[in-house]
Amino acid sequence: MKKVLIFYASYGGGHLSAARSIKEYLEDNFNDIQINLVDCMKYVNKALEKITTTAYNEMAKKMPWAWGKIYSKAQKGTIARISNNSNKILALKLNKLLQDYKPDIIISTHPFGSQMCTYLKSKGKINSKIATIMTDYAPHDQWLVNSDLVDFFFVAHEGMKLALEEKRDF
């Protein structure tokens, strides 16, 4: 039996919606498959997930311009470094789930899941295939942390594919 682990994060509804759709498709089209759907942020730290999800939801509703600035600045610089270093630490907690479940493939619809898994892969902690489903409109740099360790990228359209190829230098 093949094991699939699908990670999402509850920042907006798109990441979860994509994860559910992938799970449904796999269940409907493949036999002998075990699928586990996990909010990676809630799994690694419930308090942090609650604080960051609430902050995201409030900013998106009441101050979309502020969220836009944070999103933009998270590509490079201090916010990106904080995010990347935090995800390395949080990956250690995620490793417990990965060691217990032993997935054949990990699918992530949020960049944090991909970041944590590629970090663990870089340290030799996991050897699962990693698939990243880019649920944004463009390939934000947070999706590309350790992207050389991602086995598969899925994007919404040809323009995004070309932008990804340009950023990643395939």
C-alpha positions as CSV (number, residue, x, y, z in Angstrom):
1,M,0.0,0.0,0.0
2,K,1.3,3.4,-1.0
3,K,1.2,6.1,1.7
4,V,0.5,9.7,0.8
5,L,0.8,12.6,3.2
6,I,-0.9,15.9,2.2
7,F,0.2,19.1,4.0
8,Y,-1.7,22.3,4.0
9,A,-2.0,25.4,6.2
10,S,-5.1,27.3,7.3
11,Y,-4.0,30.7,5.9
12,G,-7.1,31.5,3.8
13,G,-9.1,28.7,2.4
14,G,-7.3,27.9,-0.8
15,H,-4.5,25.7,0.6
16,L,-7.1,23.4,2.4
17,S,-9.4,23.4,-0.6
18,A,-6.6,22.3,-2.9
19,A,-5.5,19.6,-0.4
20,R,-9.0,18.2,-0.1
21,S,-9.4,18.1,-3.9
22,I,-6.2,16.2,-4.3
23,K,-7.2,13.8,-1.6
24,E,-10.6,13.2,-3.3
25,Y,-9.0,12.7,-6.7
26,L,-6.5,10.2,-5.4
27,E,-9.2,8.3,-3.5
28,D,-11.4,8.2,-6.5
29,N,-8.7,7.1,-9.0
30,F,-6.3,4.9,-7.2
31,N,-6.6,1.7,-5.2
32,D,-4.3,0.5,-2.5
33,I,-3.5,4.0,-1.3
34,Q,-3.5,5.4,2.3
35,I,-3.9,9.2,2.5
36,N,-3.4,11.5,5.5
37,L,-4.4,15.1,5.3
38,V,-2.6,17.3,7.9
39,D,-2.5,21.0,8.7
40,C,1.3,21.2,9.1
41,M,1.3,24.4,11.1
42,K,-1.3,23.2,13.6
43,Y,0.6,19.9,13.9
44,V,4.0,21.5,14.7
45,N,2.6,24.3,17.0
46,K,-1.0,24.9,17.8
47,A,-0.5,28.2,19.5
48,L,1.7,29.6,16.8
49,E,-0.8,28.4,14.2
50,K,-3.7,30.1,16.0
51,I,-1.8,33.4,16.3
52,T,-0.6,33.5,12.8
53,T,-3.9,32.3,11.2
54,T,-5.8,34.9,13.2
55,A,-3.3,37.6,12.2
56,Y,-3.5,36.6,8.5
57,N,-7.4,36.5,8.5
58,E,-7.7,39.9,10.2
59,M,-5.1,41.5,7.9
60,A,-6.6,40.0,4.8
61,K,-10.1,41.4,5.8
62,K,-9.2,44.7,7.4
63,M,-5.8,45.7,6.0
64,P,-5.2,43.9,2.7
65,W,-2.5,46.5,1.9
66,A,-0.5,45.5,5.0
67,W,-0.8,41.8,4.1
68,G,0.4,42.7,0.6
69,K,3.5,44.4,2.0
70,I,4.3,41.4,4.3
71,Y,3.7,39.0,1.4
72,S,6.0,41.0,-0.8
73,K,8.8,41.4,1.8
74,A,8.7,37.7,2.6
75,Q,10.4,37.0,-0.7
76,K,13.8,38.2,0.5
77,G,15.3,39.9,3.6
78,T,14.6,39.8,7.3
79,I,11.0,38.4,7.1
80,A,12.2,35.6,4.7
81,R,15.1,34.7,7.0
82,I,12.9,34.6,10.1
83,S,10.4,32.4,8.2
84,N,13.0,30.0,6.8
85,N,14.8,29.7,10.2
86,S,11.5,29.1,12.0
87,N,10.5,26.4,9.6
88,K,13.8,24.6,10.2
89,I,13.1,24.5,13.9
90,L,9.4,23.5,13.4
91,A,10.5,20.7,11.0
92,L,12.0,18.8,13.9
93,K,8.5,18.4,15.3
94,L,7.1,17.5,11.9
95,N,9.8,14.8,11.6
96,K,8.0,12.7,14.3
97,L,4.9,12.4,12.1
98,L,7.0,11.6,9.0
99,Q,9.0,8.9,10.9
100,D,5.7,7.3,12.2
101,Y,3.8,7.5,9.0
102,K,6.6,6.9,6.5
103,P,5.0,8.4,3.4
104,D,6.0,7.4,-0.1
105,I,5.1,10.9,-1.2
106,I,4.5,14.1,0.5
107,I,2.3,16.7,-1.2
108,S,2.2,20.2,0.1
109,T,-0.2,23.0,-0.9
110,H,1.5,25.5,1.3
111,P,5.2,26.6,1.2
112,F,5.8,26.0,4.9
113,G,5.1,22.2,4.5
114,S,7.5,22.1,1.5
115,Q,10.1,24.0,3.4
116,M,10.0,21.8,6.4
117,C,10.1,18.6,4.4
118,T,13.0,19.7,2.1
119,Y,14.9,20.7,5.2
120,L,14.5,17.3,6.7
121,K,15.4,15.7,3.3
122,S,18.6,17.8,3.2
123,K,19.5,16.4,6.6
124,G,18.9,12.8,5.5
125,K,15.9,12.4,7.9
126,I,13.4,11.5,5.1
127,N,13.7,10.1,1.6
128,S,10.1,10.5,0.5
129,K,9.3,12.1,-2.8
130,I,8.1,15.7,-2.4
131,A,5.5,17.4,-4.6
132,T,4.7,21.0,-4.2
133,I,1.4,22.3,-5.4
134,M,1.8,26.1,-5.9
135,T,-1.6,27.6,-4.8
136,D,-0.4,31.2,-5.3
137,Y,-0.8,33.2,-8.5
138,A,3.0,33.3,-9.0
139,P,6.0,31.5,-7.7
140,H,6.8,33.4,-4.5
141,D,10.3,32.8,-3.2
142,Q,9.0,31.0,-0.1
143,W,7.9,28.2,-2.4
144,L,11.4,27.8,-3.7
145,V,13.4,27.3,-0.4
146,N,15.4,24.1,-1.0
147,S,13.5,23.7,-4.3
148,D,16.3,21.4,-5.6
149,L,15.0,18.8,-3.2
150,V,11.4,19.0,-4.5
151,D,10.7,16.2,-6.9
152,F,7.6,17.6,-8.6
153,F,6.1,21.1,-8.9
154,F,2.5,21.7,-10.0
155,V,1.3,25.1,-11.2
156,A,-1.9,26.6,-12.4
157,H,-1.0,27.8,-15.8
158,E,1.7,28.1,-18.5
159,G,2.7,31.7,-17.4
160,M,3.4,30.4,-13.9
161,K,5.4,27.5,-15.3
162,L,7.6,29.9,-17.2
163,A,8.1,32.2,-14.2
164,L,9.0,29.2,-12.1
165,E,11.5,28.0,-14.7
166,E,13.0,31.5,-14.8
167,K,13.3,31.7,-11.0
168,R,14.6,28.2,-10.5
169,D,16.9,28.2,-13.6
170,F,15.8,24.6,-14.6
